[in-house]
Amino acid sequence: VQLQASGGGLVQPGGSLRLSCKTSGFPLDYYAIGWFRQPPGKEREPVSCIGAGDGTTNFADSVKGRFSISADSAESTVYLQMNSLKPDDTGVYYCKANLPSENYWGQGTLVTVSS
């Protein structure tokens, strides 16, 4: 099982980024995938998740209306579209797969929102 997060970078406030979480080793349709972030000097926190198969989604209150999450089973990839970015969105973003055996984390991708 592997997860590879990418797409981070430096963006100005109000800008957009799309993060990708490329998965392998398990069928994406069967397991939920979550995005988390760790702001500088703070604990890791949940951002969004997408359910297995049915596409149900959840978002942290701080990102509702600005972020969206989607899954492409053919590409085995989950996307996090981030719009209207704020400096408070700065952090290392991680994706996680909840499998019956254990949870798997991808390496982080750094998002910096700054002018």
Secondary structure, 3 states (H helix, E strand, C coil): CEEEEECCEEECCCCCEEEEEEEECCCHHHCCEEEEEECCCCCCEEEEEECCCCCCEEECCCCCCCEEEEEECCCCEEEEEECCCCHHHCEEEEEEEECCCCEEECECEEEEECC
